[in-house]
Amino acid sequence: MKLFLIVLAGLILEVFVWIGVGDLVGSMWYVFFWFVAAFFIGINMIRTHASGLQQMKQGQMVMDPSLTNNLPKIIAGLLLLIPGLITDVLALLILIPPVQQALKAVAMKTMMKRQQAMMDKMMGGMMGDMNDMGGGAQGQNPFADIMRQMQDMQQQQGGSPRHDSSVIDGEAREVTPDAKKIEMKDVNK
C-alpha cells in the first residue's frame, strides 16, 4: 500500500512538472519530442552497456568489473525510457561519475549488511548446537574466514589495486573413466 501511494504521488508530480515545463517553453510538443528523444537515447544506452547481462540471464552470477561499471548506465537508460522529466533528471544525475561511485559504495555496504545478516541467521541455531556438543568453535563464527575473503573480493571490485592470487575460478564436471574390458579367449584350451 505504501509503495502504491509513493508511485501515485510520483505520477501526479510528473504530470505537474510536464504541464509546468510545457507552459514555460511555450508548447507541450517540445516536451513530447523530448520524451521521444530520451526514449531512443535510453534504448541505445541499454544496448551498448548491457552485454554482460547475458551471462546473468543464463543463471550465472558474474562479478565482472565491467558489468558493475556499466550497471549505473543501464539504470540511467531504463530511467530515460520512462516518459517523464523527473526520471530524466535522475538518469542524468546517475551518469555523473561521483554519483556513480557513491551509489556503488551504498550498494556494496547494503550487500555486506545483508550477507552478514544472512550468515548470522544461518548460524543462529547451529552455534547453540555446536556449543552443546563441545565443538571447537566456542562462540566463534566458523565462516569468518570465508566472509573475510568475500569482503576482500568485493573491495577489489570497488577499484582496489591489490590482487589476491589465491583465488582460483573454475568449474567442475563429472568424468566417467574408460573401463577396460577383459576378453575371455579360449580359456579351456
C-alpha positions in Angstrom: 0.0 0.0 0.0 2.9 2.3 0.9 4.6 1.7 -2.4 1.4 2.3 -4.3 1.0 5.7 -2.7 4.6 6.6 -3.5 4.1 5.7 -7.2 0.8 7.6 -7.3 2.4 10.7 -5.8 5.3 10.4 -8.3 2.9 10.2 -11.2 1.0 13.2 -10.1 4.2 15.2 -9.6 5.4 14.2 -13.1 2.2 15.4 -14.6 2.5 18.8 -12.9 6.1 19.1 -14.0 5.1 18.3 -17.6 2.5 21.0 -17.6 4.8 23.5 -15.9 7.7 22.9 -18.4 5.2 22.9 -21.3 4.0 26.3 -20.3 7.5 27.5 -19.7 8.8 26.6 -23.1 5.6 27.6 -24.9 4.3 24.3 -26.2 3.7 20.7 -25.0 5.0 19.4 -28.3 8.6 20.2 -27.2 8.1 18.1 -24.1 6.6 15.3 -26.2 9.6 15.4 -28.6 12.0 15.3 -25.6 10.2 12.1 -24.4 10.7 10.5 -27.8 14.4 11.5 -28.0 15.0 10.4 -24.4 13.4 7.0 -25.2 15.7 6.4 -28.1 18.8 7.6 -26.1 17.8 5.2 -23.3 17.4 2.2 -25.7 20.8 3.0 -27.2 22.4 3.2 -23.7 20.9 -0.1 -22.7 22.0 -1.9 -25.9 25.6 -0.6 -25.7 26.2 -1.3 -21.9 24.1 -4.4 -21.3 26.3 -7.0 -22.9 27.3 -8.6 -19.6 23.7 -9.2 -18.7 23.5 -12.2 -21.0 25.6 -14.2 -18.5 23.4 -13.2 -15.6 20.3 -14.2 -17.7 21.8 -17.7 -18.2 21.8 -18.2 -14.4 25.5 -17.5 -13.7 26.3 -15.0 -11.1 29.1 -12.9 -12.6 31.0 -10.3 -10.7 32.6 -8.8 -13.8 34.0 -5.3 -13.1 32.8 -4.0 -16.5 29.3 -5.1 -15.6 29.4 -3.3 -12.2 30.8 -0.2 -14.0 28.0 -0.4 -16.7 25.2 -1.0 -14.2 24.6 2.7 -13.4 24.5 3.4 -17.2 21.9 0.7 -17.7 19.8 2.0 -14.8 20.1 5.5 -16.4 18.9 4.1 -19.7 15.9 2.5 -18.0 15.0 5.8 -16.4 15.3 7.5 -19.8 12.8 5.0 -21.2 10.1 6.2 -18.7 8.4 9.2 -20.1 8.9 11.9 -17.5 11.1 14.9 -16.8 11.9 13.9 -13.2 13.1 10.4 -14.2 15.2 12.0 -17.0 16.9 14.3 -14.5 17.5 11.3 -12.2 19.1 9.5 -15.2 21.3 12.4 -15.9 22.4 12.6 -12.2 23.2 8.9 -12.3 25.5 9.5 -15.2 27.8 11.8 -13.1 30.9 9.8 -12.0 30.9 10.9 -8.4 27.3 9.9 -8.1 28.1 6.5 -9.6 30.8 6.0 -7.1 28.5 6.9 -4.2 25.8 4.6 -5.5 28.4 1.7 -5.8 29.6 2.4 -2.2 26.0 2.3 -0.9 25.2 -0.8 -2.8 28.3 -2.6 -1.5 27.6 -1.6 2.1 24.0 -2.8 1.8 25.0 -6.0 0.3 27.6 -6.6 3.0 24.9 -6.0 5.7 22.6 -8.4 4.0 25.3 -11.1 3.8 26.2 -10.6 7.4 22.5 -10.8 8.5 22.1 -13.9 6.4 25.1 -15.6 8.0 24.0 -14.6 11.5 20.6 -16.0 10.8 22.0 -19.3 9.4 24.5 -19.7 12.2 22.0 -18.7 14.9 20.7 -22.2 15.6 23.9 -24.0 14.7 26.1 -22.2 17.2 24.0 -23.4 20.1 24.2 -27.0 18.9 28.0 -26.8 18.5 28.5 -25.4 21.9 26.3 -28.1 23.4 28.3 -30.8 21.7 31.6 -29.3 22.9 32.5 -28.2 19.4 35.7 -26.3 18.9 34.1 -23.1 17.8 33.0 -21.9 21.3 31.1 -18.8 20.1 33.2 -18.0 17.0 31.8 -17.9 13.6 33.2 -20.8 11.6 32.6 -18.9 8.4 34.5 -15.9 9.4 37.4 -16.7 7.1 35.1 -17.1 4.1 33.3 -13.9 4.9 36.7 -12.1 5.1 37.6 -13.5 1.7 34.3 -12.4 0.2 34.8 -8.9 1.6 38.3 -8.7 0.2 36.9 -9.7 -3.2 34.3 -7.1 -3.0 36.8 -4.4 -2.1 38.9 -5.5 -5.1 35.7 -5.0 -7.3 35.5 -1.4 -5.9 38.8 -0.5 -7.6 41.4 -1.6 -5.0 44.7 -2.2 -6.8 45.6 -5.3 -4.7 45.1 -8.7 -6.3 44.7 -11.9 -4.5 46.5 -14.7 -6.3 45.0 -17.5 -4.2 41.5 -17.2 -5.7 41.0 -19.8 -8.5 37.9 -19.6 -10.7 36.8 -22.7 -12.5 34.0 -25.2 -12.9 33.8 -29.0 -12.3 32.2 -31.7 -14.4 31.8 -35.4 -13.8 34.1 -37.6 -15.9 33.4 -41.3 -16.3 36.6 -43.3 -16.7 37.0 -45.7 -19.6 36.5 -49.2 -18.3 38.9 -51.8 -19.7 37.2 -55.0 -20.9 38.8 -58.3 -20.3 38.1 -60.7 -23.1 37.8 -64.3 -22.5 39.6 -66.0 -25.3 39.7 -69.7 -25.3 40.3 -70.3 -21.7 39.6 -74.0 -22.0 42.5 -74.7 -24.4 
